[in-house]
Amino acid sequence: MYGYDQKENSSAQLLREYELDELPVMSREEYEHKYQCKLPSPSADIEELRRDLKEFGYCYVKNALCGEQLDDATRRIQEQAEAEVYAGIAHLEGGAQYGQARKGTSNQRVFALQNKGKIFQDIATCKASVTNNGAIIWELLMGMLGRGFLLSSANANFACKGGSAMFLHQDQGYVPLPYPPFPLVCQVIYLIDDFSQANGGTILVPRSHLVLSNGKNFKKKDIMINNREIGAISATAPKGSCLIFDGRLLHGTGANTTDRPRRGLLFYYCRGWIRQQENIYLSLSKESRKIAEPNFLQLCGFRPWRTLGQVEGEGAFKNSSFVEKPDQPVGELRLTETFEGKFFSVTQERKTFDFQKDPKSKL
């Protein structure tokens, strides 16, 4: 799995070793009966959502996209996906991250949504005109990742009939265990369709963000299931809802057994000092850069934060300015004395500057 499973103290390596990357999926009712709990349901009560994130590692924001907001997002992502297939540039996959199931073409990803329509830039920033409960989502992100968090990547996932389920993983699995007692990343999924077990709703392992974070609780799958330490369900919520989960939560795309695609918009966020999944500085097109609003550019990292992200010192000590790629970065310079000390020249690539030596200078 991108080499993570070969790393010492890697959750991916431990998940494979203890066969926890594949778990039987229970219905919501089965899980609640077995584990004697009430799983999260869509809500617009921010305190309830915070409790769900803390206890279960995920929550559903009710009516995150409504009416025209949902219609516009659905239309734009469907147009984009179909056009990429027609153009022969679609990212098709089998569903799983490794093994034979990875080589299929049933599922489709649409990457770099920041270039695929202004609506996706606005959804990323939870803009009120395109998200119904965006203020709640933004507040939850702030609570999970702190000030200065970044958009790590934005893409769409079409789970279709014939695709395999993903192997279960943690989104911050590249970080060695044990994890700190807080998430480093989180995922926000806007449901374009109803999510169910039948159509490959995201597989979630409630409370795994706590159980599997210290690196010491990994046991064989059967033991953990029998001890009721771990169990998997499918995300089930109506379209327009927003699924948010902690980067430590064990999860993966489910297998769609229906005849209709199951679509979701995935916005992946990280703390301000974590490397982003998408290199947005390179992938953001000139056209998309021109229409981007300041809060989106800040979310992508175009504004320095606590000395991080500076360019040639610009933004090192103040956070008010956005940075741009210099037209001509300062390269190698040197002073060379010529003409018996009367003149000096400063040479930089493609430019030469001559100036008379200051008589008072000690150079």
C-alpha positions in Angstrom: 0.0 0.0 0.0 2.2 2.8 -1.4 5.0 1.3 0.8 3.4 2.2 4.1 2.9 -1.5 4.9 6.7 -2.0 4.8 7.4 0.7 7.4 8.2 -0.1 11.0 5.4 1.0 13.4 3.1 1.5 10.4 -0.6 1.0 11.0 -0.9 -0.3 7.4 1.7 -3.0 8.2 0.0 -4.0 11.5 -3.5 -4.0 9.9 -2.3 -6.5 7.3 -0.3 -8.5 9.8 -3.3 -9.0 12.1 -5.8 -9.2 9.1 -7.7 -6.1 10.3 -7.7 -4.6 6.8 -10.7 -6.7 6.0 -13.6 -7.0 8.4 -17.2 -8.4 8.1 -19.6 -5.5 7.7 -22.6 -5.4 10.0 -25.8 -3.5 9.6 -26.4 -0.5 11.9 -29.0 -2.5 13.8 -26.7 -5.5 14.3 -23.9 -3.2 15.5 -26.0 -1.3 18.0 -27.4 -4.6 19.4 -24.0 -6.2 19.8 -22.2 -3.2 21.2 -25.1 -1.8 23.1 -24.8 1.7 21.8 -26.6 4.3 19.6 -24.6 5.1 16.5 -24.4 8.6 15.0 -27.3 9.9 12.9 -27.5 13.1 10.7 -27.7 16.1 12.9 -27.3 19.9 12.8 -26.7 20.1 16.6 -23.0 21.0 16.8 -22.6 19.7 20.4 -24.1 16.3 19.4 -21.7 16.2 16.4 -18.7 17.0 18.6 -19.7 14.1 20.9 -20.1 11.7 18.0 -16.7 12.6 16.7 -15.1 12.2 20.1 -16.8 8.9 20.9 -17.2 7.2 17.6 -14.7 9.0 15.4 -17.2 10.2 12.9 -20.5 12.2 12.5 -23.0 13.1 9.9 -23.9 16.8 9.3 -27.6 17.0 8.3 -28.6 18.8 5.1 -25.0 20.0 4.2 -26.1 20.4 0.6 -29.7 21.3 -0.1 -31.9 22.0 -3.1 -30.1 23.8 -5.9 -26.8 23.4 -4.0 -27.0 19.6 -4.3 -28.4 19.8 -7.8 -25.5 22.1 -9.0 -22.8 20.0 -7.4 -24.3 16.8 -8.8 -24.6 18.2 -12.3 -21.0 19.5 -12.3 -19.3 16.4 -11.0 -21.4 14.1 -13.3 -20.5 16.2 -16.4 -16.9 16.2 -15.4 -16.7 12.4 -14.8 -18.5 11.6 -18.1 -16.2 14.1 -20.1 -13.1 12.6 -18.6 -14.2 9.1 -19.7 -15.1 10.3 -23.2 -11.7 12.1 -23.5 -9.8 8.9 -22.4 -8.3 10.5 -19.4 -10.5 9.1 -16.6 -8.9 7.6 -13.5 -10.5 4.2 -13.4 -9.7 1.6 -10.7 -10.9 -1.6 -9.2 -11.5 -0.3 -5.8 -8.8 -1.9 -3.7 -5.4 -0.2 -3.0 -3.3 -3.3 -3.8 -3.5 -6.8 -5.2 -5.5 -8.0 -8.2 -8.6 -6.0 -7.2 -6.7 -2.8 -7.8 -6.4 -3.5 -11.5 -10.2 -3.2 -12.3 -11.9 -0.4 -14.1 -15.3 -0.3 -12.3 -14.8 2.7 -10.1 -13.8 6.2 -11.1 -11.9 9.0 -9.3 -12.1 12.6 -10.4 -9.0 14.3 -8.9 -8.0 17.9 -8.3 -11.5 19.3 -8.0 -10.1 22.7 -7.4 -9.7 22.9 -11.2 -13.0 21.3 -12.1 -15.4 24.2 -11.2 -15.6 27.2 -8.8 -18.3 25.4 -6.9 -15.8 22.9 -5.6 -13.5 25.7 -4.4 -16.5 27.1 -2.5 -17.5 23.8 -1.0 -13.9 23.4 0.2 -14.2 26.6 2.2 -17.8 25.8 3.3 -19.1 29.0 1.6 -22.6 29.8 2.7 -24.0 30.2 -0.8 -23.1 26.6 -1.7 -23.3 24.7 1.6 -26.3 24.8 3.8 -24.6 24.0 7.1 -21.1 25.1 6.1 -20.6 27.1 9.3 -21.1 24.0 11.4 -18.7 22.0 9.2 -16.0 24.7 9.4 -16.4 24.9 13.2 -15.9 21.1 13.5 -12.8 21.3 11.3 -11.4 24.0 13.5 -12.0 21.9 16.5 -10.3 18.9 15.1 -7.3 20.4 13.3 -6.8 23.8 14.9 -6.1 27.2 13.3 -4.2 27.3 10.0 -5.4 23.9 8.7 -5.1 23.2 5.0 -6.9 21.5 2.2 -4.9 18.4 1.6 -6.8 17.2 -1.5 -10.2 17.3 -3.2 -11.6 14.6 -5.4 -14.7 12.6 -6.2 -15.3 8.9 -5.8 -17.7 7.0 -8.0 -18.2 3.5 -6.5 -19.9 1.3 -9.2 -21.1 -2.2 -9.7 -18.2 -4.7 -10.0 -15.8 -2.7 -7.9 -14.1 -4.2 -4.8 -14.1 -2.8 -1.4 -11.0 -0.9 -0.3 -8.8 -2.5 2.3 -9.4 -0.8 5.6 -6.9 1.9 6.5 -6.3 5.1 8.5 -5.9 8.3 6.5 -2.9 9.3 8.6 -1.3 5.8 8.2 1.9 7.3 7.0 2.5 8.6 10.5 4.4 6.1 12.8 2.5 4.7 15.8 1.7 5.7 18.4 -0.4 8.6 17.2 -0.7 11.8 19.2 -4.0 12.1 21.2 -5.6 14.2 18.4 -6.2 13.8 14.7 -3.6 15.1 12.2 -6.0 14.9 9.3 -9.7 14.4 8.7 -12.0 13.6 5.8 -15.2 15.4 4.8 -17.5 13.6 2.3 -20.5 15.2 0.8 -23.0 12.6 -0.2 -24.2 13.1 -3.8 -26.3 9.9 -3.5 -27.9 8.1 -0.6 -25.2 5.9 1.1 -26.2 2.4 2.1 -24.5 -1.0 2.6 -25.8 -2.2 -0.7 -24.3 0.6 -2.8 -20.9 0.7 -1.2 -21.4 3.3 1.5 -18.0 4.0 3.2 -17.1 1.2 5.6 -16.4 2.6 9.1 -15.0 1.0 12.2 -16.5 3.0 15.1 -14.2 3.9 18.0 -11.1 2.5 16.1 -9.6 6.1 16.3 -9.2 5.3 20.0 -8.6 1.6 20.0 -5.9 1.4 17.4 -4.0 4.7 17.9 -1.4 3.7 20.4 0.0 0.7 18.4 -0.3 -1.7 21.3 -3.9 -3.0 20.9 -3.5 -4.8 17.6 -4.6 -8.5 17.9 -5.9 -11.0 15.4 -9.2 -10.1 13.8 -11.2 -12.9 15.3 -10.0 -12.1 18.8 -10.8 -8.4 18.5 -14.3 -9.2 17.1 -15.1 -11.8 19.7 -13.9 -9.4 22.4 -16.2 -6.7 20.9 -13.2 -4.4 20.6 -13.8 -3.8 16.9 -16.6 -4.1 14.4 -17.4 -2.6 10.9 -20.5 -0.9 9.5 -21.4 0.9 6.4 -22.1 4.6 6.3 -25.8 5.1 5.8 -27.2 8.6 5.3 -29.4 10.4 2.8 -27.9 12.4 -0.1 -27.0 16.0 0.9 -25.6 14.8 4.2 -21.9 15.3 5.0 -19.8 12.5 6.6 -16.9 13.7 8.7 -14.4 11.4 10.2 -11.2 11.5 12.2 -8.0 10.6 10.3 -7.3 7.8 12.9 -10.6 6.1 12.1 -10.3 2.8 10.2 -12.4 3.0 7.0 -12.6 2.2 3.3 -14.9 2.5 0.3 -17.4 -0.3 0.2 -18.4 -2.6 -2.7 -21.4 -1.4 -4.7 -23.7 -4.3 -5.6 -26.4 -2.1 -7.1 -26.8 -1.0 -10.7 -26.4 2.7 -10.0 -23.1 4.5 -9.1 -22.6 5.8 -5.5 -21.0 9.2 -5.7 -19.3 11.3 -3.1 -17.2 14.5 -3.0 -14.1 14.0 -0.8 -12.4 17.0 0.8 -9.4 15.9 2.8 -7.9 18.4 5.3 -4.7 18.4 7.4 -3.1 20.4 10.1 -1.0 23.4 8.9 2.3 21.6 9.4 1.4 18.3 7.6 2.4 17.8 4.0 -0.6 17.9 1.7 -1.7 14.9 -0.3 -2.2 16.9 -3.5 0.6 19.3 -4.5 -1.9 22.1 -5.1 0.8 24.7 -5.8 1.7 22.8 -9.0 -1.7 21.4 -9.9 -3.8 24.6 -9.5 -4.3 25.8 -13.0 -3.8 29.5 -14.0 -7.5 29.8 -14.8 -8.5 28.4 -11.4 -6.0 30.5 -9.6 -7.5 33.7 -11.2 -11.0 32.9 -10.0 -10.0 31.7 -6.6 -11.0 33.8 -3.6 -8.5 34.7 -0.8 -10.0 32.2 1.7 -9.6 29.4 -0.7 -6.0 30.3 -1.5 -5.2 30.5 2.2 -6.8 27.1 2.7 -4.5 25.8 0.0 -1.4 27.2 1.6 -0.7 30.3 -0.4 -0.6 32.4 2.7 2.3 31.7 5.2 1.4 30.4 8.6 3.8 30.8 11.6 6.8 31.0 9.2 5.7 27.9 7.3 5.1 28.4 3.5 7.3 31.5 3.1 8.9 32.4 -0.2 12.4 34.0 0.0 11.5 35.2 3.5 8.2 36.8 2.4 5.7 36.0 5.0 8.2 34.8 7.5 7.2 37.2 10.3 3.8 38.4 9.3 0.7 36.4 8.2 -1.1 39.1 6.3 0.4 38.6 2.8 -0.2 35.9 0.2 2.9 34.6 -1.6 3.5 34.1 -5.3 6.2 32.4 -7.3 8.9 35.0 -7.9 9.4 35.9 -11.6 13.1 35.7 -11.0 14.3 34.1 -7.8 17.5 35.5 -6.4 20.3 33.3 -7.5 24.1 33.2 -6.9 25.6 36.7 -6.4 29.2 37.8 -5.8 31.2 41.0 -5.7 34.2 41.1 -8.0 36.7 44.0 -7.9 38.0 45.2 -11.3 39.6 48.3 -12.8 42.0 48.9 -9.9 39.2 48.9 -7.4 37.2 51.7 -9.1 34.3 49.5 -10.1 32.4 46.5 -8.9 30.0 44.2 -10.8 27.2 42.1 -9.4 26.3 39.2 -11.7 23.1 37.2 -11.6 21.7 34.8 -14.2 20.8 36.8 -17.4 21.5 40.1 -15.7 24.7 42.1 -14.9 24.7 45.3 -12.8 27.8 47.6 -12.7 28.2 50.3 -10.1 31.0 52.6 -9.0 32.7 51.8 -5.8 31.9 54.0 -2.9 35.1 55.8 -1.9 34.2 55.4 1.8 33.6 51.7 1.4 36.1 49.3 3.1 35.5 46.7 0.4 
